[in-house]
Amino acid sequence: MKTVSPRLLQKYNVPAPRYTSYPTVPLWADDLNENGWIGLMKKAYEDFGPTEGVTLYIHLPYCESLCTYCGCNKRITKNHAVETPYITSILNEWDAYLKIIDDQPKLAGIHLGGGTPTFFSPESLKELLSFILESSVLMSNAELSFEGHPNNTTREHLQTLFDLGFKRVSYGIQDFDLAVQKAIHRIQPFERVKEATEVAREIGYDSVNFDLIYGLPHQTLETIENTFKQVSLLKPDRIAFYSYAHLPAAFPAQKSFEQFLPLESEKRVLYEKGKVQLAAMGYHEIGMDHFALSNDPLYAAKENKTLHRNFMGYTTSPSKILIGLGNSSISDVYYAYAQNTKEIDLYKEQISLKHFAISKGHIMSKEDIETRELILNLICNQKATWNFCYYSLLGKKNWDKLKVFKEEGLIEFDSKGIEVFEAGLPFIRNICMVFDLRMQEKEEAKFGFSKAI
């Protein structure tokens, strides 16, 4: 089993952004007001909307119980009376975007995330989505997907969403070992996951994704092996195999199990073990944390160099416009980013007052746009051309860092561009940081990123 050099692992396992955006959220300039957002959103749709459409991310934040590993924005409640007022706020927010676009927007995709989207009843989800779909034009290649908890994703959920056009479901599995599940407070038996997967396929879903995590408490090589043996019995079309991000200062519930976490050196071995098993099962590595079977569109996009990355991870959608609806959701309209307020009640109040609920934002400079393109090309395609004068902008310190990566056999670069070798893939976030001039202007340590490896 090929493993990462312990020396390089120790050297580069430092806090680093995941680069679902550039600049990364903690480094936004916070220079965006509501009028500016409306203007840039309108410009983006005029420039890209008619050809590429709009992708929607809808944040549904409620969960009935707390998964202690979770770093998402969520609210724990068993009170389902919260569903209707929250959906009303989302529909009002979407209506405000319709007024900006001043037309029926073309939709390239919808993704429901959370929280637990299947906390909401099928009837509530149908009410929400029917309005959005009726007020839009769904593109022929649109992809509609949602995140489901195996324990509460019912046949009715799956059928209702399928009837609305959803063809991909992503189940949060994390790990099948009972000791791990107990530690992270997410107990879901294999038989329940099997049922949720088989029902989705029976109804007609053409893509099932499993989210798995390495670095969780009580995980060992044996438990990882057993988990993937069970995964192989269900053979999901895609697998996201994430590194657990331990940030107890931000998420105090993580303190409950931190004494049972694997050592950092052990954590990478867990990933390598899982990666070997995935390859043996026929999965291809797409990029950071993502794997897909040969017949999956994500693999085709990887091979065709059309892979894209945004706040939802790797995607086949070419859309440059991502609108986030709901509390804490993030929008990316190419010329600017905006994030809604994280607090649910404040979000609903601001929407009710006919304002966008934006809490922070960032207007992209020309340098930002070109740096983002370079970083996305590295993360998606492992190569990029210099798209502006990096020779003067990077400075000697950063060129020296690139030279070290080259000497270590991780990359190659010349006057035209840069390529990341297979040996450099575990360190792709570290390599991208060389081009992150905004972060270098600040104190890197204060932003609370998870470790790179």
N, C-alpha and C positions, 0 to 999 in steps of 0.2 A: 504494500500500500504506500503510494507516494505521499509524503508529508512535507509540510513547509519547514524550511530550515529554522531550528529553534532560535538561532541568533537573529535572523530577520524577523521572526515572530515577536521576540522580545523588543527589538528595536522599533518596529512599526506598529505595535499594538497600543496606539495612543488614541485619545478622543478625536473623532473625525466626523464631519457631516456625511449623510447618506446621499446627498446631492439629488434629491427629488426636485430641487430648484437651485438656481443660482441667481442672485445671492441666496444663501440659506436663510431661513426665516429669522433667526436671532440677529442677523446682520442687515436686515432691511433698514432703509434710511428713515422710514416712518414719515415720508414727505407727501402723503396722498390724502387729499380731502374728498368729500363726497362729489363735488362738482367735477373735480379732476378725474375721479373714477368713472363717472358717467361719460365724460368726453372720451377717455381712452377706451372704454368698453365699446362705445359706438364706433370709434375709428377701427378697432380690431375687427368688429363684425363686418364692417364695410369692406375691409381689406381681405379677410379670410373666410368669413362666414358663408358666403354664397357657394364657395367651392369645397371647403373642408368641413363646414358645419360646426356645431358646438357640442362638447361633451359635458354632461352634468354629473357632478358628485353631490349626492344628497346625504347629509349626516343625520342619522337617527340614533340619538345618544343614550337611550334607556337600556338598562339591563336589570334582570330580576335578582341577580346575585353578583358579587364581586369576584372576578378572577384576579388573584393577588399578584400575578406577574404583569398585568396589563398596564400599558403606558398610553392608552387611548383616552380621549375626552369622553367621559361617560357619567351618567347619574344612575344610582342604584335605587330601584323602587319596584314594588309589586302592584302599584296603583295604576291600572291601565286607563284611568280617566284622563291621564296626561296626554293620551294619543291625539284626541281631536283638536285641542287648542294648539298643540305643536304643529300638526299638519296644516292648520289654518294659517299659521305664521309662514310656513314654507311656501304655501300657495300664494300668499300675499307678496312674498319676496320674489317669487318667479314672475308674478304679474308686473312687478316694478321693472324687471329686466325686459319683459315683453314691450313695455312702453319705450324703453331705450332703443330696442331693435326696430320697433315700429313696423313689424311684419311678422309673419309666422316663421320663426327661426328653423333652420335645418338642424336636426339632431343627429350627431355622429355616434352618440352613445349615452347611456345612463348607468351609473353605478350607485348602489345603495350600500353605505357603510355605517359603522357605528363605533361604540355601542353595539347593540344587537338589533339589526333591522327586523328580524322575525320576532322581536318583542311585540311589534305592532301586529294587530290582527290582519288577516287577509282583506277584510272589508276596508280597514283604514288605508292599507297600501293601495288597494284598488281606487279609492277616492283620490288619493294623492296623485297616482300615476295617470289616471284617466284624464285629469285636467291638463297635466303637462303634455301628454301625447296628443290630446285633441287640439291644443293650442300651438302645435309644432308640426313640422313635416319630417317624418322619420326617413333618413337616408337608407338606400338599399343595402349598404354594408354596415349599418349601425350595429353596435354590440351592446346589449343590455344584460347587466350582471348584478348579482347581489351577494352579500355575505350572510351566511346562515349559521346558526348554532344548531348542531345536530340534535340537541335535546329538545328544541322547541320549533324546529322547522317541520311543519306538518305537511301532509299530502295536499291539504287545502292551500297552504302557502305556495307550494310548488306549482300547483295547477293554476291558481289565480295569476301568479306572475308569468307563467308560461303563456297563458292566454293573452297577456298584455305584450308579449314579444320577448320576454326574457329567456335566454338560451344557455346562460352560464351561471353556475352557482359555486361559491367558494365556502368551504366548511373549515372552521377553525378547529383543528384537531390537537395541535401542539405536541402531544405524546400519548401513546396508548398504555404506558406503564401505570399501574394503579398507584404506586407510591408517589410518582411524579404528579399524577393528577390530584391526589389528595393534598400535596404540598402547595400546588398552585390554585387549589379550590376550583377545579374544572373537571369534574368526574363525568365521563361519557363513555359507556361501555362500547366495545368494538361492535357488538350486535346492533346498537343504536345507530352508529355511523354507517354500518353496512346497509341498514334499512333506508336511511336518508339518501344514501348514494344510489341504491337500486331503484327507489321510487322516482328520483329525479330522472334517471335514464329511461325508466318505463314510460314516464310522461312524455319524454322527447328532448330533454336537455342534451345538447351536443358537446358540452364541456363541463367537467367537474374538476374543481381545484381543491387541493388540501393545503392548508397552512400548517407547517411543522416548525418547531423551535428547538435549537440546540443550545446547551449551556444552562438548562433548567436544573433545579435542585434534584438530587438523587439520580441524575442521568449517568449511565455508564456505557461502555462499549456494548455490553450485553443488552441493556435496555434499548439502545438505539437500534441494534440489530433486530431485536424482536419487534420493535415498532415498524421498521421497514418491511419485515416479513408480513406483518398484517396489512400494511399499505399495499403490498404487491398483490394481495388477494382481491383488492378493490380496483387497483390500477387507475387512479384518477388521471385525467388528461394533462394536468399541470400540477406542479408542486412548488410551493414557496417554502424554502428551508432557511429560516431566519436565525440570526444570532440573537439570543436573549440580551436585551439592553438593561443592565442593572443600574437604576437611577433612583435609589431609595429617598434621596433628598426631595425629589419631585413626586415620587409615588411611594408613600410611607408603607403601604401594605407589603412591599417587596422585602422589608426588613424581617418579615415573619419567617423567612426560609433562607436567609443569606448564609447561615452557617453550613448549609447543605449544598451550596453551589460548587460545581467542579472548579478546580484551579484553572487559571488562564491557559496554561500549557495543555491541560487535559481537554479544555473546551474545543480547541482547534482540531484535536485528534477525533473528537466526536463528529465534527463536521466532515472530516476526511473519510471517516468510516461510512457516514451516510451517503456521501458523494459516490464512493465506490459502489455501494449497493444500488444507488439510483442508476448509475451507468450500466450495471448488470441487468437492471430491469428494463433498459431501453430508453431511459431519459437522457436528454441532451441539456447541457448547461447553457442557459440563455444569457445570463449575466449575474450580477450580484444576487445571490439567494434564489434564483429562479431556474426551474427545470421544466421541460416539456417533452412529450412524445413526438415522434417524427411527423405524425399526421396533424399536429396542432398548428394553427395559424401563427402562434407565437414563434415556433421554430422556423416556419417559412419566412417570417419577417426578419428573424436573425440572419438566416442564410441570404436573404435578398437585400440586406442592409437597409431595411425600412423600419427597423425597431425604433420605438419612441419611449421616452420615460417622462413621467410627470408625478404629481403627488400621490397617485394611486399605484405607482410602481411601473413595471414594464408593460407596454401596451402596443397593439397593432394600429391604433387610431392615429392618423396624421394630424388631427385637429390641433391648431395652435391656441384654441380657446377652450378653457376649462372653467366652468362656472360652478362654484360651490354654494349650495343652499343649506341652511341650517346653522345652528350655533357651532362655532370653532372651524367651520369649513373654510377652505382656501380656494381662491380663484386665481387663475393665471390667464391673462388676456394678451400675452406676448409683450405688450408695451408696459405692463404693470402687474403687480401682485396685490392681492388684498385678502385679509383674513377677518372673518366675522368674530364678534366677541364670543368668548368661551362660555360665559355664564348664560344659562338657558333663559332665565326670567328676564334678564336685561336684553337678550336677543329678541324675545317676543315683544317686549315693550318698545324697542326701537322700531321694529317692523310695524307695530300697530300705529306708531306716530308717523308713518309714511317715510321713514328714513332707511337707508341701508345700514346694516348693523356692523359696519366695518370698525374694527378696533385698531388695526395697524395695516400699513401698506408700503409699497415701494415702487417708484417710477424708474423704469429701466433706462440707463444711459446706453449710448452706442457701445461702449466698452463692455457693459454688463451683457448686452445681447450677444456680442461676439464671443465673450468668455463662456456664456451658457452654451452656445453652440459647440464650442470645443469640448467642454466637459461632457455634454450629452453624447457627442460622438465617441469619446473615450469609453464612457460607461456602456454604450449600446454596441459599438462596433470595434472597440479596442484600438482605433486609430483615428487620427485627425490631421488635417492640414492647418498650418498657421493661417488664421484668417484676419489677423492684423499684426502690427509690428511688435511681436513679442520680444524681439531682440532688444528693444529699448525699454519696454514696459516691465519685463520680468526682473531685470537687474541681476547682477553677478551672483548674489546669494542663491537665487532660485535656479539659475543655470547650473550652478554647482550641485544643487540637489538632483537635478536631472542627470548630470554626469555620474553621480553616485548610483542612481537607479540603473543607469546604463552599464556601469562597471559590475553591478551585482547581477546582470543578466536578466533584468526585469523589463527593460524597454530598449527601443532604438529610436534615435531622432536625428534629423539633419536639417538643412535650411528650408526644407519643404514641409516637414511635419513630424509626427510622432506616432509610434506604434507600441502597444503594450503586448508583451509576449505572454504565453500561458503561465509562465512562472511568476509573472507580475500581477495576474488577476486577483490573488488574495490581497494585494496591496493597492488596488485601484483607487480606493478612497484617499490613500496617502499621496498617490501620484496626482490626483486631481487637486489636492490642496496646494500644490506648487503654483497652480494658476489662480488660486483664490486670493486675489490681491486685496479684496475687501476684508477678509479675515486677518490677513497679515498686517493690516492697518490697526487692528484692535488687539486686545489681549486674548489670545486664542483660548486659554484655559477657563475663562469665565462663562463660556456658553453652554456647558453641560451636555456636550455630545456624547453618544455612546462610543465605545472603543471600536477601532477600525476592523478588527479581526475576531 
